[in-house]
């Protein structure tokens, strides 16, 4: 999933390809938090991956912890 995200951010992929790669990686749903500057990807097994928007990172303000 991380590689698919990176390719999309670099403009080397498009949404259709990205969506197919996400499904193949086991992503069943995701939430984009615009105010929180992140996207959380989830699988059917409860696995999650948080991807911060480029230039954003967890802060004490968001209450988020980097794992």
PyMOL Python script that loads the backbone (N, CA, C, O; Angstrom):
from pymol import cmd

cmd.read_pdbstr("""\
ATOM      1  N   UNK A   1       0.824  -1.183   0.000  1.00  0.00           N
ATOM      2  CA  UNK A   1       0.000   0.000   0.000  1.00  0.00           C
ATOM      3  C   UNK A   1       0.874   1.255   0.000  1.00  0.00           C
ATOM      4  O   UNK A   1       0.586   2.226  -0.700  1.00  0.00           O
ATOM      5  N   UNK A   2       1.939   1.219   0.790  1.00  0.00           N
ATOM      6  CA  UNK A   2       2.804   2.401   0.856  1.00  0.00           C
ATOM      7  C   UNK A   2       3.402   2.739  -0.513  1.00  0.00           C
ATOM      8  O   UNK A   2       3.517   3.911  -0.875  1.00  0.00           O
ATOM      9  N   UNK A   3       3.784   1.699  -1.273  1.00  0.00           N
ATOM     10  CA  UNK A   3       4.364   1.930  -2.601  1.00  0.00           C
ATOM     11  C   UNK A   3       3.320   2.530  -3.545  1.00  0.00           C
ATOM     12  O   UNK A   3       3.637   3.422  -4.331  1.00  0.00           O
ATOM     13  N   UNK A   4       2.097   2.052  -3.473  1.00  0.00           N
ATOM     14  CA  UNK A   4       1.018   2.579  -4.320  1.00  0.00           C
ATOM     15  C   UNK A   4       0.738   4.042  -3.983  1.00  0.00           C
ATOM     16  O   UNK A   4       0.513   4.858  -4.877  1.00  0.00           O
ATOM     17  N   UNK A   5       0.752   4.364  -2.710  1.00  0.00           N
ATOM     18  CA  UNK A   5       0.524   5.748  -2.278  1.00  0.00           C
ATOM     19  C   UNK A   5       1.637   6.646  -2.814  1.00  0.00           C
ATOM     20  O   UNK A   5       1.379   7.728  -3.341  1.00  0.00           O
ATOM     21  N   UNK A   6       2.875   6.183  -2.670  1.00  0.00           N
ATOM     22  CA  UNK A   6       4.023   6.973  -3.112  1.00  0.00           C
ATOM     23  C   UNK A   6       3.969   7.233  -4.622  1.00  0.00           C
ATOM     24  O   UNK A   6       4.209   8.354  -5.070  1.00  0.00           O
ATOM     25  N   UNK A   7       3.649   6.182  -5.414  1.00  0.00           N
ATOM     26  CA  UNK A   7       3.558   6.353  -6.866  1.00  0.00           C
ATOM     27  C   UNK A   7       2.487   7.384  -7.227  1.00  0.00           C
ATOM     28  O   UNK A   7       2.676   8.196  -8.132  1.00  0.00           O
ATOM     29  N   UNK A   8       1.369   7.342  -6.515  1.00  0.00           N
ATOM     30  CA  UNK A   8       0.295   8.299  -6.790  1.00  0.00           C
ATOM     31  C   UNK A   8       0.727   9.712  -6.429  1.00  0.00           C
ATOM     32  O   UNK A   8       0.466  10.654  -7.178  1.00  0.00           O
ATOM     33  N   UNK A   9       1.389   9.866  -5.280  1.00  0.00           N
ATOM     34  CA  UNK A   9       1.857  11.188  -4.869  1.00  0.00           C
ATOM     35  C   UNK A   9       2.865  11.769  -5.852  1.00  0.00           C
ATOM     36  O   UNK A   9       2.926  12.984  -6.040  1.00  0.00           O
ATOM     37  N   UNK A  10       3.654  10.902  -6.478  1.00  0.00           N
ATOM     38  CA  UNK A  10       4.665  11.353  -7.433  1.00  0.00           C
ATOM     39  C   UNK A  10       4.085  11.566  -8.838  1.00  0.00           C
ATOM     40  O   UNK A  10       4.799  11.975  -9.754  1.00  0.00           O
ATOM     41  N   UNK A  11       2.790  11.285  -8.998  1.00  0.00           N
ATOM     42  CA  UNK A  11       2.156  11.456 -10.291  1.00  0.00           C
ATOM     43  C   UNK A  11       2.442  10.319 -11.258  1.00  0.00           C
ATOM     44  O   UNK A  11       2.208  10.452 -12.459  1.00  0.00           O
ATOM     45  N   UNK A  12       2.950   9.191 -10.740  1.00  0.00           N
ATOM     46  CA  UNK A  12       3.291   8.050 -11.583  1.00  0.00           C
ATOM     47  C   UNK A  12       2.131   7.071 -11.730  1.00  0.00           C
ATOM     48  O   UNK A  12       2.268   6.043 -12.393  1.00  0.00           O
ATOM     49  N   UNK A  13       1.011   7.376 -11.129  1.00  0.00           N
ATOM     50  CA  UNK A  13      -0.151   6.492 -11.165  1.00  0.00           C
ATOM     51  C   UNK A  13      -1.402   7.362 -11.245  1.00  0.00           C
ATOM     52  O   UNK A  13      -1.328   8.587 -11.146  1.00  0.00           O
ATOM     53  N   UNK A  14      -2.544   6.714 -11.423  1.00  0.00           N
ATOM     54  CA  UNK A  14      -3.797   7.457 -11.402  1.00  0.00           C
ATOM     55  C   UNK A  14      -4.756   6.790 -10.412  1.00  0.00           C
ATOM     56  O   UNK A  14      -4.434   5.749  -9.838  1.00  0.00           O
ATOM     57  N   UNK A  15      -5.919   7.383 -10.217  1.00  0.00           N
ATOM     58  CA  UNK A  15      -6.841   6.890  -9.196  1.00  0.00           C
ATOM     59  C   UNK A  15      -7.341   5.476  -9.486  1.00  0.00           C
ATOM     60  O   UNK A  15      -7.520   4.680  -8.564  1.00  0.00           O
ATOM     61  N   UNK A  16      -7.565   5.164 -10.744  1.00  0.00           N
ATOM     62  CA  UNK A  16      -8.065   3.828 -11.087  1.00  0.00           C
ATOM     63  C   UNK A  16      -7.033   2.762 -10.736  1.00  0.00           C
ATOM     64  O   UNK A  16      -7.368   1.749 -10.122  1.00  0.00           O
ATOM     65  N   UNK A  17      -5.794   2.983 -11.119  1.00  0.00           N
ATOM     66  CA  UNK A  17      -4.725   2.030 -10.791  1.00  0.00           C
ATOM     67  C   UNK A  17      -4.529   1.967  -9.288  1.00  0.00           C
ATOM     68  O   UNK A  17      -4.404   0.883  -8.717  1.00  0.00           O
ATOM     69  N   UNK A  18      -4.502   3.132  -8.643  1.00  0.00           N
ATOM     70  CA  UNK A  18      -4.342   3.179  -7.193  1.00  0.00           C
ATOM     71  C   UNK A  18      -5.446   2.384  -6.492  1.00  0.00           C
ATOM     72  O   UNK A  18      -5.175   1.639  -5.550  1.00  0.00           O
ATOM     73  N   UNK A  19      -6.679   2.543  -6.947  1.00  0.00           N
ATOM     74  CA  UNK A  19      -7.808   1.836  -6.339  1.00  0.00           C
ATOM     75  C   UNK A  19      -7.652   0.323  -6.478  1.00  0.00           C
ATOM     76  O   UNK A  19      -7.913  -0.423  -5.534  1.00  0.00           O
ATOM     77  N   UNK A  20      -7.227  -0.120  -7.654  1.00  0.00           N
ATOM     78  CA  UNK A  20      -7.007  -1.555  -7.869  1.00  0.00           C
ATOM     79  C   UNK A  20      -5.904  -2.084  -6.950  1.00  0.00           C
ATOM     80  O   UNK A  20      -6.032  -3.163  -6.371  1.00  0.00           O
ATOM     81  N   UNK A  21      -4.827  -1.321  -6.823  1.00  0.00           N
ATOM     82  CA  UNK A  21      -3.727  -1.739  -5.950  1.00  0.00           C
ATOM     83  C   UNK A  21      -4.167  -1.778  -4.489  1.00  0.00           C
ATOM     84  O   UNK A  21      -3.751  -2.661  -3.739  1.00  0.00           O
ATOM     85  N   UNK A  22      -5.004  -0.830  -4.084  1.00  0.00           N
ATOM     86  CA  UNK A  22      -5.503  -0.805  -2.708  1.00  0.00           C
ATOM     87  C   UNK A  22      -6.357  -2.040  -2.435  1.00  0.00           C
ATOM     88  O   UNK A  22      -6.230  -2.668  -1.384  1.00  0.00           O
ATOM     89  N   UNK A  23      -7.218  -2.384  -3.374  1.00  0.00           N
ATOM     90  CA  UNK A  23      -8.057  -3.580  -3.213  1.00  0.00           C
ATOM     91  C   UNK A  23      -7.185  -4.826  -3.137  1.00  0.00           C
ATOM     92  O   UNK A  23      -7.411  -5.692  -2.292  1.00  0.00           O
ATOM     93  N   UNK A  24      -6.193  -4.923  -4.011  1.00  0.00           N
ATOM     94  CA  UNK A  24      -5.277  -6.064  -3.996  1.00  0.00           C
ATOM     95  C   UNK A  24      -4.494  -6.147  -2.688  1.00  0.00           C
ATOM     96  O   UNK A  24      -4.130  -7.236  -2.245  1.00  0.00           O
ATOM     97  N   UNK A  25      -4.238  -5.000  -2.076  1.00  0.00           N
ATOM     98  CA  UNK A  25      -3.523  -4.970  -0.794  1.00  0.00           C
ATOM     99  C   UNK A  25      -4.434  -5.323   0.377  1.00  0.00           C
ATOM    100  O   UNK A  25      -3.963  -5.487   1.502  1.00  0.00           O
ATOM    101  N   UNK A  26      -5.741  -5.440   0.117  1.00  0.00           N
ATOM    102  CA  UNK A  26      -6.674  -5.818   1.173  1.00  0.00           C
ATOM    103  C   UNK A  26      -7.442  -4.672   1.793  1.00  0.00           C
ATOM    104  O   UNK A  26      -8.154  -4.865   2.779  1.00  0.00           O
ATOM    105  N   UNK A  27      -7.307  -3.471   1.227  1.00  0.00           N
ATOM    106  CA  UNK A  27      -8.035  -2.319   1.762  1.00  0.00           C
ATOM    107  C   UNK A  27      -9.521  -2.494   1.462  1.00  0.00           C
ATOM    108  O   UNK A  27      -9.918  -2.715   0.318  1.00  0.00           O
ATOM    109  N   UNK A  28     -10.334  -2.390   2.516  1.00  0.00           N
ATOM    110  CA  UNK A  28     -11.784  -2.505   2.342  1.00  0.00           C
ATOM    111  C   UNK A  28     -12.463  -1.143   2.449  1.00  0.00           C
ATOM    112  O   UNK A  28     -13.531  -0.928   1.875  1.00  0.00           O
ATOM    113  N   UNK A  29     -11.847  -0.235   3.176  1.00  0.00           N
ATOM    114  CA  UNK A  29     -12.388   1.116   3.279  1.00  0.00           C
ATOM    115  C   UNK A  29     -11.316   2.066   3.770  1.00  0.00           C
ATOM    116  O   UNK A  29     -10.290   1.652   4.309  1.00  0.00           O
ATOM    117  N   UNK A  30     -11.578   3.351   3.571  1.00  0.00           N
ATOM    118  CA  UNK A  30     -10.637   4.352   4.065  1.00  0.00           C
ATOM    119  C   UNK A  30     -11.392   5.627   4.373  1.00  0.00           C
ATOM    120  O   UNK A  30     -12.466   5.886   3.829  1.00  0.00           O
ATOM    121  N   UNK A  31     -10.810   6.409   5.251  1.00  0.00           N
ATOM    122  CA  UNK A  31     -11.382   7.696   5.632  1.00  0.00           C
ATOM    123  C   UNK A  31     -10.325   8.766   5.425  1.00  0.00           C
ATOM    124  O   UNK A  31      -9.184   8.615   5.864  1.00  0.00           O
ATOM    125  N   UNK A  32     -10.702   9.838   4.761  1.00  0.00           N
ATOM    126  CA  UNK A  32      -9.811  10.983   4.585  1.00  0.00           C
ATOM    127  C   UNK A  32     -10.239  12.056   5.569  1.00  0.00           C
ATOM    128  O   UNK A  32     -11.388  12.499   5.559  1.00  0.00           O
ATOM    129  N   UNK A  33      -9.320  12.465   6.409  1.00  0.00           N
ATOM    130  CA  UNK A  33      -9.570  13.508   7.403  1.00  0.00           C
ATOM    131  C   UNK A  33      -8.866  14.772   6.931  1.00  0.00           C
ATOM    132  O   UNK A  33      -7.673  14.956   7.174  1.00  0.00           O
ATOM    133  N   UNK A  34      -9.606  15.635   6.259  1.00  0.00           N
ATOM    134  CA  UNK A  34      -8.996  16.826   5.674  1.00  0.00           C
ATOM    135  C   UNK A  34      -8.444  17.754   6.743  1.00  0.00           C
ATOM    136  O   UNK A  34      -7.333  18.267   6.605  1.00  0.00           O
ATOM    137  N   UNK A  35      -9.202  17.975   7.800  1.00  0.00           N
ATOM    138  CA  UNK A  35      -8.739  18.843   8.887  1.00  0.00           C
ATOM    139  C   UNK A  35      -7.532  18.217   9.594  1.00  0.00           C
ATOM    140  O   UNK A  35      -6.604  18.924   9.988  1.00  0.00           O
ATOM    141  N   UNK A  36      -7.549  16.908   9.750  1.00  0.00           N
ATOM    142  CA  UNK A  36      -6.451  16.206  10.410  1.00  0.00           C
ATOM    143  C   UNK A  36      -5.295  15.877   9.493  1.00  0.00           C
ATOM    144  O   UNK A  36      -4.270  15.367   9.944  1.00  0.00           O
ATOM    145  N   UNK A  37      -5.448  16.165   8.201  1.00  0.00           N
ATOM    146  CA  UNK A  37      -4.399  15.999   7.196  1.00  0.00           C
ATOM    147  C   UNK A  37      -3.861  14.572   7.129  1.00  0.00           C
ATOM    148  O   UNK A  37      -2.651  14.349   7.130  1.00  0.00           O
ATOM    149  N   UNK A  38      -4.798  13.597   7.072  1.00  0.00           N
ATOM    150  CA  UNK A  38      -4.371  12.209   6.960  1.00  0.00           C
ATOM    151  C   UNK A  38      -5.473  11.356   6.352  1.00  0.00           C
ATOM    152  O   UNK A  38      -6.642  11.740   6.321  1.00  0.00           O
ATOM    153  N   UNK A  39      -5.065  10.192   5.871  1.00  0.00           N
ATOM    154  CA  UNK A  39      -5.998   9.188   5.364  1.00  0.00           C
ATOM    155  C   UNK A  39      -5.712   7.908   6.135  1.00  0.00           C
ATOM    156  O   UNK A  39      -4.557   7.511   6.294  1.00  0.00           O
ATOM    157  N   UNK A  40      -6.777   7.266   6.613  1.00  0.00           N
ATOM    158  CA  UNK A  40      -6.632   6.012   7.337  1.00  0.00           C
ATOM    159  C   UNK A  40      -7.231   4.903   6.470  1.00  0.00           C
ATOM    160  O   UNK A  40      -8.417   4.925   6.142  1.00  0.00           O
ATOM    161  N   UNK A  41      -6.385   3.929   6.106  1.00  0.00           N
ATOM    162  CA  UNK A  41      -6.798   2.790   5.296  1.00  0.00           C
ATOM    163  C   UNK A  41      -7.028   1.602   6.220  1.00  0.00           C
ATOM    164  O   UNK A  41      -6.248   1.384   7.147  1.00  0.00           O
ATOM    165  N   UNK A  42      -8.102   0.818   5.980  1.00  0.00           N
ATOM    166  CA  UNK A  42      -8.445  -0.311   6.833  1.00  0.00           C
ATOM    167  C   UNK A  42      -8.672  -1.578   6.031  1.00  0.00           C
ATOM    168  O   UNK A  42      -9.092  -1.528   4.874  1.00  0.00           O
ATOM    169  N   UNK A  43      -8.390  -2.729   6.660  1.00  0.00           N
ATOM    170  CA  UNK A  43      -8.654  -4.021   6.025  1.00  0.00           C
ATOM    171  C   UNK A  43      -9.783  -4.725   6.766  1.00  0.00           C
ATOM    172  O   UNK A  43     -10.213  -4.283   7.831  1.00  0.00           O
ATOM    173  N   UNK A  44     -10.250  -5.809   6.195  1.00  0.00           N
ATOM    174  CA  UNK A  44     -11.322  -6.598   6.808  1.00  0.00           C
ATOM    175  C   UNK A  44     -10.861  -7.247   8.109  1.00  0.00           C
ATOM    176  O   UNK A  44     -11.688  -7.644   8.930  1.00  0.00           O
ATOM    177  N   UNK A  45      -9.541  -7.357   8.303  1.00  0.00           N
ATOM    178  CA  UNK A  45      -8.998  -8.002   9.502  1.00  0.00           C
ATOM    179  C   UNK A  45      -8.663  -7.007  10.610  1.00  0.00           C
ATOM    180  O   UNK A  45      -8.146  -7.395  11.658  1.00  0.00           O
ATOM    181  N   UNK A  46      -8.953  -5.735  10.384  1.00  0.00           N
ATOM    182  CA  UNK A  46      -8.687  -4.725  11.400  1.00  0.00           C
ATOM    183  C   UNK A  46      -7.326  -4.069  11.283  1.00  0.00           C
ATOM    184  O   UNK A  46      -6.962  -3.242  12.119  1.00  0.00           O
ATOM    185  N   UNK A  47      -6.571  -4.428  10.254  1.00  0.00           N
ATOM    186  CA  UNK A  47      -5.284  -3.767  10.034  1.00  0.00           C
ATOM    187  C   UNK A  47      -5.550  -2.344   9.565  1.00  0.00           C
ATOM    188  O   UNK A  47      -6.499  -2.092   8.823  1.00  0.00           O
ATOM    189  N   UNK A  48      -4.703  -1.416  10.004  1.00  0.00           N
ATOM    190  CA  UNK A  48      -4.856  -0.025   9.571  1.00  0.00           C
ATOM    191  C   UNK A  48      -3.504   0.548   9.164  1.00  0.00           C
ATOM    192  O   UNK A  48      -2.453   0.119   9.641  1.00  0.00           O
ATOM    193  N   UNK A  49      -3.563   1.509   8.287  1.00  0.00           N
ATOM    194  CA  UNK A  49      -2.377   2.275   7.898  1.00  0.00           C
ATOM    195  C   UNK A  49      -2.790   3.734   7.823  1.00  0.00           C
ATOM    196  O   UNK A  49      -3.733   4.088   7.115  1.00  0.00           O
ATOM    197  N   UNK A  50      -2.076   4.579   8.561  1.00  0.00           N
ATOM    198  CA  UNK A  50      -2.342   6.017   8.517  1.00  0.00           C
ATOM    199  C   UNK A  50      -1.304   6.670   7.625  1.00  0.00           C
ATOM    200  O   UNK A  50      -0.100   6.538   7.845  1.00  0.00           O
ATOM    201  N   UNK A  51      -1.784   7.370   6.626  1.00  0.00           N
ATOM    202  CA  UNK A  51      -0.902   8.090   5.711  1.00  0.00           C
ATOM    203  C   UNK A  51      -1.142   9.582   5.894  1.00  0.00           C
ATOM    204  O   UNK A  51      -2.238  10.080   5.636  1.00  0.00           O
ATOM    205  N   UNK A  52      -0.114  10.287   6.341  1.00  0.00           N
ATOM    206  CA  UNK A  52      -0.210  11.724   6.539  1.00  0.00           C
ATOM    207  C   UNK A  52      -0.067  12.436   5.211  1.00  0.00           C
ATOM    208  O   UNK A  52       0.693  11.992   4.351  1.00  0.00           O
ATOM    209  N   UNK A  53      -0.779  13.522   5.031  1.00  0.00           N
ATOM    210  CA  UNK A  53      -0.646  14.320   3.827  1.00  0.00           C
ATOM    211  C   UNK A  53       0.811  14.762   3.703  1.00  0.00           C
ATOM    212  O   UNK A  53       1.481  14.957   4.717  1.00  0.00           O
ATOM    213  N   UNK A  54       1.312  14.923   2.475  1.00  0.00           N
ATOM    214  CA  UNK A  54       2.688  15.398   2.309  1.00  0.00           C
ATOM    215  C   UNK A  54       2.923  16.691   3.108  1.00  0.00           C
ATOM    216  O   UNK A  54       2.153  17.646   3.004  1.00  0.00           O
ATOM    217  N   UNK A  55       3.980  16.700   3.892  1.00  0.00           N
ATOM    218  CA  UNK A  55       4.319  17.866   4.711  1.00  0.00           C
ATOM    219  C   UNK A  55       3.646  17.891   6.064  1.00  0.00           C
ATOM    220  O   UNK A  55       4.018  18.698   6.916  1.00  0.00           O
ATOM    221  N   UNK A  56       2.658  17.023   6.291  1.00  0.00           N
ATOM    222  CA  UNK A  56       1.968  16.961   7.589  1.00  0.00           C
ATOM    223  C   UNK A  56       2.584  15.833   8.416  1.00  0.00           C
ATOM    224  O   UNK A  56       3.219  14.927   7.877  1.00  0.00           O
ATOM    225  N   UNK A  57       2.390  15.903   9.697  1.00  0.00           N
ATOM    226  CA  UNK A  57       2.885  14.858  10.599  1.00  0.00           C
ATOM    227  C   UNK A  57       2.093  14.928  11.891  1.00  0.00           C
ATOM    228  O   UNK A  57       1.433  15.930  12.164  1.00  0.00           O
ATOM    229  N   UNK A  58       2.153  13.872  12.685  1.00  0.00           N
ATOM    230  CA  UNK A  58       1.445  13.918  13.975  1.00  0.00           C
ATOM    231  C   UNK A  58       1.986  15.046  14.843  1.00  0.00           C
ATOM    232  O   UNK A  58       3.187  15.313  14.853  1.00  0.00           O
ATOM    233  N   UNK A  59       1.095  15.701  15.565  1.00  0.00           N
ATOM    234  CA  UNK A  59       1.510  16.771  16.481  1.00  0.00           C
ATOM    235  C   UNK A  59       0.787  16.605  17.801  1.00  0.00           C
ATOM    236  O   UNK A  59      -0.180  15.849  17.898  1.00  0.00           O
ATOM    237  N   UNK A  60       1.249  17.298  18.797  1.00  0.00           N
ATOM    238  CA  UNK A  60       0.576  17.274  20.095  1.00  0.00           C
ATOM    239  C   UNK A  60      -0.831  17.852  19.964  1.00  0.00           C
ATOM    240  O   UNK A  60      -1.734  17.475  20.711  1.00  0.00           O
ATOM    241  N   UNK A  61      -1.013  18.763  19.018  1.00  0.00           N
ATOM    242  CA  UNK A  61      -2.311  19.392  18.798  1.00  0.00           C
ATOM    243  C   UNK A  61      -3.367  18.377  18.353  1.00  0.00           C
ATOM    244  O   UNK A  61      -4.520  18.455  18.778  1.00  0.00           O
ATOM    245  N   UNK A  62      -2.976  17.427  17.498  1.00  0.00           N
ATOM    246  CA  UNK A  62      -3.939  16.447  16.992  1.00  0.00           C
ATOM    247  C   UNK A  62      -4.153  15.319  17.975  1.00  0.00           C
ATOM    248  O   UNK A  62      -5.114  14.558  17.856  1.00  0.00           O
ATOM    249  N   UNK A  63      -3.258  15.206  18.950  1.00  0.00           N
ATOM    250  CA  UNK A  63      -3.378  14.112  19.907  1.00  0.00           C
ATOM    251  C   UNK A  63      -2.942  12.785  19.323  1.00  0.00           C
ATOM    252  O   UNK A  63      -3.098  11.748  19.969  1.00  0.00           O
ATOM    253  N   UNK A  64      -2.407  12.793  18.133  1.00  0.00           N
ATOM    254  CA  UNK A  64      -2.005  11.559  17.462  1.00  0.00           C
ATOM    255  C   UNK A  64      -0.582  11.192  17.850  1.00  0.00           C
ATOM    256  O   UNK A  64       0.252  12.054  18.128  1.00  0.00           O
ATOM    257  N   UNK A  65      -0.330   9.909  17.861  1.00  0.00           N
ATOM    258  CA  UNK A  65       1.009   9.412  18.147  1.00  0.00           C
ATOM    259  C   UNK A  65       1.518   8.670  16.918  1.00  0.00           C
ATOM    260  O   UNK A  65       0.771   7.942  16.264  1.00  0.00           O
ATOM    261  N   UNK A  66       2.787   8.862  16.616  1.00  0.00           N
ATOM    262  CA  UNK A  66       3.380   8.142  15.496  1.00  0.00           C
ATOM    263  C   UNK A  66       3.743   6.742  15.962  1.00  0.00           C
ATOM    264  O   UNK A  66       4.378   6.575  17.003  1.00  0.00           O
ATOM    265  N   UNK A  67       3.346   5.748  15.200  1.00  0.00           N
ATOM    266  CA  UNK A  67       3.629   4.349  15.557  1.00  0.00           C
ATOM    267  C   UNK A  67       4.525   3.689  14.560  1.00  0.00           C
ATOM    268  O   UNK A  67       4.859   2.514  14.712  1.00  0.00           O
TER     269      UNK A  67
END
""", "prot")
cmd.dss("prot")
cmd.show_as("cartoon", "prot")
cmd.util.cbc("prot")
cmd.orient("prot")
